[in-house]
């Protein structure tokens, strides 16, 4: 029996959520450093890395569920906005997973610049800026659905 992967936004979000969970679990089990420090201006936030990975996993599963509900309810979502939102939101996870070891390598030197912290802040900022695309897509789908009813 051959299984075929459907190229839909909900599947990409669910696969990304599993990737985040597995990466967070492996990092938690294999490294000694269990906490991450986030420096924003003069405030330091100490967060457990595995708890952060669990939060991101739940967030991506929620986004996948939203798209799944939109597909099941036959919502008139815009395919271009869907692709843009899915690529931006899932792509930053890959950028973070690839860029984190590189940033940690440069931070391990004597002149630590905080590249890992800057990468995390950049990824979170891109994630937050990409979410209005989902909201706009839902609103456009509702408006198009109402116009098609008339």
OpenMM code with the backbone's topology and positions (N, CA, C; nanometers):
from openmm import Vec3, app, unit

residues = "UNK UNK UNK UNK UNK UNK UNK UNK UNK UNK UNK UNK UNK UNK UNK UNK UNK UNK UNK UNK UNK UNK UNK UNK UNK UNK UNK UNK UNK UNK UNK UNK UNK UNK UNK UNK UNK UNK UNK UNK UNK UNK UNK UNK UNK UNK UNK UNK UNK UNK UNK UNK UNK UNK UNK UNK UNK UNK UNK UNK UNK UNK UNK UNK UNK UNK UNK UNK UNK UNK UNK UNK UNK UNK UNK UNK UNK UNK UNK UNK UNK UNK UNK UNK UNK UNK UNK UNK UNK UNK UNK UNK UNK UNK UNK UNK UNK UNK UNK UNK UNK UNK UNK UNK UNK UNK UNK UNK UNK UNK UNK UNK UNK UNK UNK UNK UNK UNK UNK UNK UNK UNK UNK UNK UNK UNK UNK UNK UNK UNK UNK UNK UNK UNK UNK UNK UNK UNK UNK UNK UNK UNK UNK UNK UNK UNK UNK UNK UNK UNK".split()
positions = [
    Vec3(0.0842, -0.1172, 0.0000),
    Vec3(0.0000, 0.0000, 0.0000),
    Vec3(0.0894, 0.1245, 0.0000),
    Vec3(0.0719, 0.2066, -0.0985),
    Vec3(0.1532, 0.3269, -0.1117),
    Vec3(0.0762, 0.4460, -0.0567),
    Vec3(0.1419, 0.5201, 0.0320),
    Vec3(0.0798, 0.6372, 0.0901),
    Vec3(0.1289, 0.7617, 0.0184),
    Vec3(0.0372, 0.8505, -0.0130),
    Vec3(0.0731, 0.9711, -0.0860),
    Vec3(0.0564, 1.0918, 0.0056),
    Vec3(0.1571, 1.1783, 0.0043),
    Vec3(0.1521, 1.3000, 0.0848),
    Vec3(0.0770, 1.4073, 0.0076),
    Vec3(-0.0279, 1.4601, 0.0687),
    Vec3(-0.1041, 1.5679, 0.0052),
    Vec3(-0.0359, 1.7003, 0.0369),
    Vec3(-0.0066, 1.7761, -0.0658),
    Vec3(0.0600, 1.9040, -0.0478),
    Vec3(-0.0431, 2.0108, -0.0121),
    Vec3(-0.0819, 2.0090, 0.1154),
    Vec3(-0.1754, 2.1078, 0.1681),
    Vec3(-0.1104, 2.1727, 0.2893),
    Vec3(-0.1560, 2.2911, 0.3213),
    Vec3(-0.0952, 2.3679, 0.4305),
    Vec3(-0.1063, 2.2962, 0.5639),
    Vec3(-0.2188, 2.2309, 0.5910),
    Vec3(-0.2340, 2.1635, 0.7201),
    Vec3(-0.1312, 2.0525, 0.7387),
    Vec3(-0.1010, 1.9786, 0.6319),
    Vec3(-0.0007, 1.8728, 0.6421),
    Vec3(0.1382, 1.9298, 0.6690),
    Vec3(0.1706, 2.0416, 0.6065),
    Vec3(0.3012, 2.1041, 0.6304),
    Vec3(0.3141, 2.1503, 0.7763),
    Vec3(0.2067, 2.2056, 0.8310),
    Vec3(0.2128, 2.2507, 0.9702),
    Vec3(0.2247, 2.1322, 1.0657),
    Vec3(0.1562, 2.0234, 1.0369),
    Vec3(0.1636, 1.9074, 1.1258),
    Vec3(0.3009, 1.8396, 1.1189),
    Vec3(0.3586, 1.8326, 1.0000),
    Vec3(0.4926, 1.7759, 0.9876),
    Vec3(0.5948, 1.8662, 1.0576),
    Vec3(0.5780, 1.9960, 1.0437),
    Vec3(0.6673, 2.0902, 1.1113),
    Vec3(0.6544, 2.0790, 1.2624),
    Vec3(0.5320, 2.0590, 1.3129),
    Vec3(0.5114, 2.0427, 1.4564),
    Vec3(0.5835, 1.9181, 1.5073),
    Vec3(0.5748, 1.8087, 1.4327),
    Vec3(0.6468, 1.6876, 1.4723),
    Vec3(0.7980, 1.7085, 1.4685),
    Vec3(0.8452, 1.7814, 1.3692),
    Vec3(0.9881, 1.8119, 1.3594),
    Vec3(1.0350, 1.8949, 1.4790),
    Vec3(0.9561, 1.9934, 1.5180),
    Vec3(0.9907, 2.0760, 1.6342),
    Vec3(0.9943, 1.9909, 1.7603),
    Vec3(0.8953, 1.9035, 1.7766),
    Vec3(0.8905, 1.8188, 1.8956),
    Vec3(1.0108, 1.7251, 1.9019),
    Vec3(1.0423, 1.6608, 1.7908),
    Vec3(1.1558, 1.5670, 1.7887),
    Vec3(1.2870, 1.6408, 1.8124),
    Vec3(1.3049, 1.7561, 1.7489),
    Vec3(1.4284, 1.8344, 1.7683),
    Vec3(1.4391, 1.8822, 1.9129),
    Vec3(1.3285, 1.9284, 1.9709),
    Vec3(1.3309, 1.9729, 2.1105),
    Vec3(1.3583, 1.8596, 2.2064),
    Vec3(1.3004, 1.7431, 2.1803),
    Vec3(1.3229, 1.6269, 2.2662),
    Vec3(1.4670, 1.5799, 2.2584),
    Vec3(1.5213, 1.5728, 2.1369),
    Vec3(1.6609, 1.5309, 2.1221),
    Vec3(1.7568, 1.6310, 2.1867),
    Vec3(1.7292, 1.7587, 2.1686),
    Vec3(1.8154, 1.8600, 2.2285),
    Vec3(1.8077, 1.8530, 2.3809),
    Vec3(1.6895, 1.8282, 2.4344),
    Vec3(1.6723, 1.8193, 2.5792),
    Vec3(1.7442, 1.6969, 2.6357),
    Vec3(1.7379, 1.5845, 2.5617),
    Vec3(1.7980, 1.4613, 2.6123),
    Vec3(1.9489, 1.4567, 2.5928),
    Vec3(1.9996, 1.5175, 2.4868),
    Vec3(2.1405, 1.5005, 2.4515),
    Vec3(2.2327, 1.6115, 2.4992),
    Vec3(2.1779, 1.7252, 2.5356),
    Vec3(2.2646, 1.8345, 2.5787),
    Vec3(2.2509, 1.8569, 2.7286),
    Vec3(2.3540, 1.9160, 2.7850),
    Vec3(2.3518, 1.9471, 2.9276),
    Vec3(2.2791, 2.0777, 2.9561),
    Vec3(2.2737, 2.1629, 2.8574),
    Vec3(2.2128, 2.2940, 2.8766),
    Vec3(2.0618, 2.2828, 2.8559),
    Vec3(1.9864, 2.2864, 2.9661),
    Vec3(1.8416, 2.2672, 2.9607),
    Vec3(1.7645, 2.3982, 2.9510),
    Vec3(1.8285, 2.5099, 2.9788),
    Vec3(1.7609, 2.6393, 2.9776),
    Vec3(1.8191, 2.7273, 2.8687),
    Vec3(1.7356, 2.8196, 2.8199),
    Vec3(1.7864, 2.9190, 2.7272),
    Vec3(1.7568, 3.0566, 2.7838),
    Vec3(1.8512, 3.1441, 2.7637),
    Vec3(1.8371, 3.2813, 2.8103),
    Vec3(1.7983, 3.3687, 2.6932),
    Vec3(1.6928, 3.4440, 2.7109),
    Vec3(1.6480, 3.5368, 2.6075),
    Vec3(1.6669, 3.6771, 2.6630),
    Vec3(1.7488, 3.7538, 2.5949),
    Vec3(1.7781, 3.8896, 2.6376),
    Vec3(1.7059, 3.9870, 2.5463),
    Vec3(1.6078, 4.0564, 2.6027),
    Vec3(1.5364, 4.1594, 2.5278),
    Vec3(1.5551, 4.2893, 2.6049),
    Vec3(1.6278, 4.3805, 2.5450),
    Vec3(1.6683, 4.5069, 2.6068),
    Vec3(1.7435, 4.4762, 2.7358),
    Vec3(1.6949, 4.5151, 2.8498),
    Vec3(1.7643, 4.4890, 2.9759),
    Vec3(1.7017, 4.3750, 3.0548),
    Vec3(1.6101, 4.3036, 2.9961),
    Vec3(1.5424, 4.1941, 3.0658),
    Vec3(1.5940, 4.0602, 3.0163),
    Vec3(1.6191, 3.9697, 3.1109),
    Vec3(1.6579, 3.8337, 3.0772),
    Vec3(1.5430, 3.7414, 3.1128),
    Vec3(1.5071, 3.6563, 3.0168),
    Vec3(1.4038, 3.5574, 3.0398),
    Vec3(1.4690, 3.4196, 3.0346),
    Vec3(1.4457, 3.3393, 3.1368),
    Vec3(1.4994, 3.2043, 3.1422),
    Vec3(1.3855, 3.1082, 3.1111),
    Vec3(1.4039, 3.0312, 3.0031),
    Vec3(1.2986, 2.9412, 2.9564),
    Vec3(1.3577, 2.8022, 2.9394),
    Vec3(1.2833, 2.7013, 2.9841),
    Vec3(1.3228, 2.5638, 2.9626),
    Vec3(1.3098, 2.5344, 2.8128),
    Vec3(1.4142, 2.4781, 2.7526),
    Vec3(1.4141, 2.4549, 2.6080),
    Vec3(1.3051, 2.3570, 2.5661),
    Vec3(1.2823, 2.2542, 2.6470),
    Vec3(1.1808, 2.1560, 2.6103),
    Vec3(1.0407, 2.2156, 2.6214),
    Vec3(1.0185, 2.2994, 2.7214),
    Vec3(0.8877, 2.3652, 2.7332),
    Vec3(0.8633, 2.4595, 2.6158),
    Vec3(0.9687, 2.5272, 2.5710),
    Vec3(0.9572, 2.6136, 2.4534),
    Vec3(0.9239, 2.5305, 2.3297),
    Vec3(0.9878, 2.4138, 2.3157),
    Vec3(0.9593, 2.3262, 2.2015),
    Vec3(0.8157, 2.2732, 2.2092),
    Vec3(0.7682, 2.2404, 2.3279),
    Vec3(0.6299, 2.1947, 2.3427),
    Vec3(0.5312, 2.3048, 2.3059),
    Vec3(0.5597, 2.4273, 2.3474),
    Vec3(0.4729, 2.5398, 2.3130),
    Vec3(0.4674, 2.5599, 2.1616),
    Vec3(0.5841, 2.5571, 2.0970),
    Vec3(0.5879, 2.5755, 1.9513),
    Vec3(0.5181, 2.4595, 1.8802),
    Vec3(0.5322, 2.3368, 1.9330),
    Vec3(0.4632, 2.2217, 1.8752),
    Vec3(0.3130, 2.2406, 1.8802),
    Vec3(0.2624, 2.2826, 1.9946),
    Vec3(0.1184, 2.3053, 2.0073),
    Vec3(0.0711, 2.4171, 1.9159),
    Vec3(0.1512, 2.5201, 1.9011),
    Vec3(0.1163, 2.6324, 1.8141),
    Vec3(0.1055, 2.5874, 1.6685),
    Vec3(0.1997, 2.5064, 1.6222),
    Vec3(0.1964, 2.4592, 1.4846),
    Vec3(0.0845, 2.3583, 1.4622),
    Vec3(0.0553, 2.2740, 1.5618),
    Vec3(-0.0592, 2.1846, 1.5494),
    Vec3(-0.1895, 2.2644, 1.5410),
    Vec3(-0.1991, 2.3731, 1.6161),
    Vec3(-0.3176, 2.4584, 1.6115),
    Vec3(-0.3329, 2.5224, 1.4734),
    Vec3(-0.2235, 2.5731, 1.4165),
    Vec3(-0.2301, 2.6307, 1.2821),
    Vec3(-0.2702, 2.5257, 1.1792),
    Vec3(-0.2175, 2.4042, 1.1937),
    Vec3(-0.2575, 2.2955, 1.1040),
    Vec3(-0.4052, 2.2625, 1.1194),
    Vec3(-0.4560, 2.2647, 1.2420),
    Vec3(-0.5979, 2.2362, 1.2655),
    Vec3(-0.6867, 2.3452, 1.2049),
    Vec3(-0.6412, 2.4690, 1.2112),
    Vec3(-0.7188, 2.5779, 1.1504),
    Vec3(-0.7294, 2.5568, 0.9994),
    Vec3(-0.6176, 2.5243, 0.9357),
    Vec3(-0.6221, 2.5003, 0.7910),
    Vec3(-0.7030, 2.3749, 0.7588),
    Vec3(-0.6929, 2.2714, 0.8408),
    Vec3(-0.7714, 2.1504, 0.8186),
    Vec3(-0.9206, 2.1818, 0.8257),
    Vec3(-0.9604, 2.2625, 0.9251),
    Vec3(-1.1014, 2.3015, 0.9347),
    Vec3(-1.1452, 2.3848, 0.8139),
    Vec3(-1.0566, 2.4719, 0.7666),
    Vec3(-1.0902, 2.5501, 0.6479),
    Vec3(-1.1069, 2.4613, 0.5247),
    Vec3(-1.0215, 2.3588, 0.5117),
    Vec3(-1.0350, 2.2679, 0.3983),
    Vec3(-1.1624, 2.1840, 0.4101),
    Vec3(-1.1922, 2.1332, 0.5295),
    Vec3(-1.3098, 2.0488, 0.5503),
    Vec3(-1.4402, 2.1266, 0.5344),
    Vec3(-1.4403, 2.2534, 0.5729),
    Vec3(-1.5615, 2.3342, 0.5602),
    Vec3(-1.5735, 2.3956, 0.4202),
    Vec3(-1.4796, 2.3604, 0.3333),
    Vec3(-1.4771, 2.4119, 0.1962),
    Vec3(-1.4762, 2.5648, 0.1933),
    Vec3(-1.3933, 2.6218, 0.2825),
    Vec3(-1.3785, 2.7665, 0.2854),
    Vec3(-1.3096, 2.8156, 0.1592),
    Vec3(-1.3481, 2.9303, 0.1146),
    Vec3(-1.2913, 2.9878, -0.0078),
    Vec3(-1.1622, 3.0621, 0.0237),
    Vec3(-1.0598, 2.9874, 0.0655),
    Vec3(-0.9342, 3.0526, 0.1000),
    Vec3(-0.8519, 3.0747, -0.0269),
    Vec3(-0.7741, 3.1797, -0.0230),
    Vec3(-0.6902, 3.2185, -0.1356),
    Vec3(-0.5663, 3.1290, -0.1381),
    Vec3(-0.5419, 3.0546, -0.2473),
    Vec3(-0.4262, 2.9646, -0.2516),
    Vec3(-0.2919, 3.0367, -0.2427),
    Vec3(-0.2836, 3.1580, -0.2981),
    Vec3(-0.1562, 3.2315, -0.2926),
    Vec3(-0.1245, 3.2767, -0.1505),
    Vec3(-0.2258, 3.3269, -0.0794),
    Vec3(-0.2033, 3.3659, 0.0607),
    Vec3(-0.1730, 3.2444, 0.1474),
    Vec3(-0.2377, 3.1323, 0.1174),
    Vec3(-0.2128, 3.0095, 0.1929),
    Vec3(-0.0688, 2.9638, 0.1741),
    Vec3(-0.0218, 2.9632, 0.0492),
    Vec3(0.1172, 2.9220, 0.0228),
    Vec3(0.2162, 3.0170, 0.0883),
    Vec3(0.1904, 3.1461, 0.0785),
    Vec3(0.2806, 3.2448, 0.1382),
    Vec3(0.2877, 3.2282, 0.2904),
    Vec3(0.1719, 3.2118, 0.3533),
    Vec3(0.1688, 3.1949, 0.4984),
    Vec3(0.2358, 3.0641, 0.5394),
    Vec3(0.2056, 2.9558, 0.4691),
    Vec3(0.2630, 2.8259, 0.5046),
    Vec3(0.4148, 2.8243, 0.4849),
    Vec3(0.4607, 2.8815, 0.3749),
    Vec3(0.6055, 2.8823, 0.3495),
    Vec3(0.6796, 2.9718, 0.4480),
    Vec3(0.6226, 3.0862, 0.4798),
    Vec3(0.6886, 3.1769, 0.5739),
    Vec3(0.6909, 3.1171, 0.7140),
    Vec3(0.5800, 3.0590, 0.7557),
    Vec3(0.5700, 3.0097, 0.8932),
    Vec3(0.6462, 2.8798, 0.9133),
    Vec3(0.6427, 2.7893, 0.8168),
    Vec3(0.7171, 2.6641, 0.8338),
    Vec3(0.8639, 2.6809, 0.7948),
    Vec3(0.8926, 2.7738, 0.7040),
    Vec3(1.0310, 2.7954, 0.6622),
    Vec3(1.1201, 2.8516, 0.7718),
    Vec3(1.0617, 2.9312, 0.8613),
    Vec3(1.1450, 2.9884, 0.9673),
    Vec3(1.1920, 2.8813, 1.0648),
    Vec3(1.1184, 2.7724, 1.0761),
    Vec3(1.1627, 2.6621, 1.1629),
    Vec3(1.2885, 2.5995, 1.1054),
    Vec3(1.2897, 2.5777, 0.9744),
    Vec3(1.4093, 2.5217, 0.9108),
    Vec3(1.5275, 2.6178, 0.9199),
    Vec3(1.5002, 2.7456, 0.9021),
    Vec3(1.6066, 2.8455, 0.9156),
    Vec3(1.6635, 2.8426, 1.0574),
    Vec3(1.5748, 2.8316, 1.1562),
    Vec3(1.6199, 2.8290, 1.2950),
    Vec3(1.6993, 2.7017, 1.3254),
    Vec3(1.6499, 2.5872, 1.2796),
    Vec3(1.7198, 2.4617, 1.3083),
    Vec3(1.8551, 2.4539, 1.2395),
    Vec3(1.8673, 2.5151, 1.1220),
    Vec3(1.9963, 2.5167, 1.0525),
    Vec3(2.0859, 2.6270, 1.1079),
    Vec3(2.0274, 2.7424, 1.1392),
    Vec3(2.1074, 2.8565, 1.1833),
    Vec3(2.1512, 2.8511, 1.3280),
    Vec3(2.0797, 2.7749, 1.4123),
    Vec3(2.1147, 2.7711, 1.5549),
    Vec3(2.2532, 2.7120, 1.5808),
    Vec3(2.2904, 2.5985, 1.5217),
    Vec3(2.4274, 2.5495, 1.5458),
    Vec3(2.5343, 2.6459, 1.4964),
    Vec3(2.5070, 2.7136, 1.3859),
    Vec3(2.6040, 2.8108, 1.3339),
    Vec3(2.6165, 2.9288, 1.4302),
    Vec3(2.5022, 2.9778, 1.4795),
    Vec3(2.5056, 3.0895, 1.5745),
    Vec3(2.5725, 3.0485, 1.7051),
    Vec3(2.5471, 2.9261, 1.7511),
    Vec3(2.6117, 2.8787, 1.8736),
    Vec3(2.7623, 2.8649, 1.8547),
    Vec3(2.8056, 2.8268, 1.7355),
    Vec3(2.9487, 2.8170, 1.7081),
    Vec3(3.0153, 2.9536, 1.7196),
    Vec3(2.9522, 3.0562, 1.6618),
    Vec3(3.0107, 3.1899, 1.6695),
    Vec3(2.9986, 3.2490, 1.8098),
    Vec3(2.8974, 3.2075, 1.8858),
    Vec3(2.8828, 3.2561, 2.0235),
    Vec3(2.9796, 3.1889, 2.1202),
    Vec3(3.0348, 3.0742, 2.0818),
    Vec3(3.1218, 3.0015, 2.1742),
    Vec3(3.2606, 3.0637, 2.1842),
    Vec3(3.2924, 3.1554, 2.0981),
    Vec3(3.4232, 3.2193, 2.1006),
    Vec3(3.4369, 3.3170, 2.2165),
    Vec3(3.5512, 3.3807, 2.2233),
    Vec3(3.5797, 3.4727, 2.3334),
    Vec3(3.4996, 3.6023, 2.3196),
    Vec3(3.4633, 3.6379, 2.1979),
    Vec3(3.3858, 3.7593, 2.1744),
    Vec3(3.2408, 3.7224, 2.1412),
    Vec3(3.1675, 3.6816, 2.2409),
    Vec3(3.0287, 3.6393, 2.2209),
    Vec3(2.9417, 3.7600, 2.1876),
    Vec3(2.8723, 3.7517, 2.0769),
    Vec3(2.7872, 3.8615, 2.0317),
    Vec3(2.6395, 3.8353, 2.0548),
    Vec3(2.6012, 3.7143, 2.0951),
    Vec3(2.4610, 3.6830, 2.1166),
    Vec3(2.3870, 3.6534, 1.9878),
    Vec3(2.4543, 3.5862, 1.8935),
    Vec3(2.3917, 3.5567, 1.7648),
    Vec3(2.2716, 3.4626, 1.7797),
    Vec3(2.2797, 3.3658, 1.8714),
    Vec3(2.1687, 3.2728, 1.8910),
    Vec3(2.0455, 3.3469, 1.9417),
    Vec3(2.0668, 3.4433, 2.0299),
    Vec3(1.9550, 3.5227, 2.0811),
    Vec3(1.8953, 3.6091, 1.9702),
    Vec3(1.9804, 3.6682, 1.8875),
    Vec3(1.9309, 3.7503, 1.7770),
    Vec3(1.8531, 3.6651, 1.6766),
    Vec3(1.9003, 3.5418, 1.6527),
    Vec3(1.8310, 3.4515, 1.5611),
    Vec3(1.6927, 3.4160, 1.6147),
    Vec3(1.6832, 3.3887, 1.7442),
    Vec3(1.5548, 3.3561, 1.8050),
    Vec3(1.4581, 3.4734, 1.7969),
    Vec3(1.5055, 3.5930, 1.8267),
    Vec3(1.4201, 3.7116, 1.8196),
    Vec3(1.3752, 3.7363, 1.6753),
    Vec3(1.4642, 3.7157, 1.5782),
    Vec3(1.4289, 3.7330, 1.4373),
    Vec3(1.3229, 3.6319, 1.3941),
    Vec3(1.3378, 3.5070, 1.4343),
    Vec3(1.2418, 3.4029, 1.3975),
    Vec3(1.1053, 3.4315, 1.4591),
    Vec3(1.1026, 3.4711, 1.5851),
    Vec3(0.9750, 3.5036, 1.6502),
    Vec3(0.9105, 3.6248, 1.5840),
    Vec3(0.9898, 3.7237, 1.5463),
    Vec3(0.9350, 3.8429, 1.4797),
    Vec3(0.8750, 3.8069, 1.3436),
    Vec3(0.9444, 3.7231, 1.2662),
    Vec3(0.8908, 3.6810, 1.1360),
    Vec3(0.7627, 3.5998, 1.1562),
    Vec3(0.7605, 3.5140, 1.2572),
    Vec3(0.6409, 3.4349, 1.2855),
    Vec3(0.5222, 3.5256, 1.3173),
    Vec3(0.5444, 3.6235, 1.4017),
    Vec3(0.4354, 3.7151, 1.4399),
    Vec3(0.3892, 3.7975, 1.3205),
    Vec3(0.4822, 3.8420, 1.2368),
    Vec3(0.4459, 3.9224, 1.1204),
    Vec3(0.3744, 3.8413, 1.0124),
    Vec3(0.3939, 3.7083, 1.0096),
    Vec3(0.3299, 3.6245, 0.9081),
    Vec3(0.1872, 3.5859, 0.9446),
    Vec3(0.1496, 3.5970, 1.0719),
    Vec3(0.0169, 3.5497, 1.1121),
    Vec3(-0.0992, 3.6345, 1.0609),
    Vec3(-0.0832, 3.7644, 1.0378),
    Vec3(-0.1952, 3.8375, 0.9758),
    Vec3(-0.2332, 3.7853, 0.8371),
    Vec3(-0.1421, 3.7136, 0.7696),
    Vec3(-0.1772, 3.6533, 0.6409),
    Vec3(-0.2872, 3.5493, 0.6579),
    Vec3(-0.2817, 3.4713, 0.7657),
    Vec3(-0.3871, 3.3731, 0.7930),
    Vec3(-0.5186, 3.4434, 0.8208),
    Vec3(-0.5143, 3.5471, 0.9017),
    Vec3(-0.6361, 3.6218, 0.9332),
    Vec3(-0.6952, 3.6854, 0.8074),
    Vec3(-0.6103, 3.7441, 0.7238),
    Vec3(-0.6587, 3.8042, 0.5988),
    Vec3(-0.7159, 3.6975, 0.5068),
    Vec3(-0.6548, 3.5809, 0.5050),
    Vec3(-0.7031, 3.4715, 0.4216),
    Vec3(-0.8416, 3.4253, 0.4667),
    Vec3(-0.8630, 3.4155, 0.5974),
    Vec3(-0.9935, 3.3747, 0.6500),
    Vec3(-1.0986, 3.4808, 0.6181),
    Vec3(-1.0648, 3.6072, 0.6360),
    Vec3(-1.1606, 3.7153, 0.6082),
    Vec3(-1.1957, 3.7195, 0.4597),
    Vec3(-1.0948, 3.7062, 0.3728),
    Vec3(-1.1205, 3.7055, 0.2286),
    Vec3(-1.2081, 3.5863, 0.1913),
    Vec3(-1.1821, 3.4705, 0.2519),
    Vec3(-1.2636, 3.3528, 0.2250),
    Vec3(-1.4074, 3.3710, 0.2684),
    Vec3(-1.4282, 3.4357, 0.3837),
    Vec3(-1.5655, 3.4610, 0.4291),
    Vec3(-1.6373, 3.5588, 0.3372),
    Vec3(-1.5673, 3.6640, 0.2935),
    Vec3(-1.6280, 3.7623, 0.2048),
    Vec3(-1.6608, 3.6987, 0.0698),
    Vec3(-1.5676, 3.6192, 0.0170),
    Vec3(-1.5929, 3.5516, -0.1106),
    Vec3(-1.7077, 3.4528, -0.0983),
    Vec3(-1.7197, 3.3851, 0.0145),
    Vec3(-1.8296, 3.2926, 0.0370),
    Vec3(-1.9640, 3.3640, 0.0413),
    Vec3(-1.9670, 3.4797, 0.1052),
    Vec3(-2.0919, 3.5585, 0.1109),
    Vec3(-2.1299, 3.6118, -0.0255),
    Vec3(-2.0282, 3.6545, -0.1045),
    Vec3(-2.0572, 3.7068, -0.2377),
    Vec3(-2.1063, 3.5955, -0.3304),
    Vec3(-2.0523, 3.4733, -0.3116),
    Vec3(-2.0964, 3.3612, -0.3955),
    Vec3(-2.2389, 3.3169, -0.3612),
    Vec3(-2.2830, 3.3396, -0.2379),
    Vec3(-2.4196, 3.3024, -0.1987),
    Vec3(-2.5230, 3.3916, -0.2645),
    Vec3(-2.4865, 3.5171, -0.2934),
    Vec3(-2.5847, 3.6138, -0.3485),
    Vec3(-2.6061, 3.5973, -0.4935),
] * unit.nanometer
topology = app.Topology()
chain = topology.addChain("A")
for resn in residues:
    res = topology.addResidue(resn, chain)
    for name in ("N", "CA", "C"):
        topology.addAtom(name, app.Element.getBySymbol(name[0]), res)
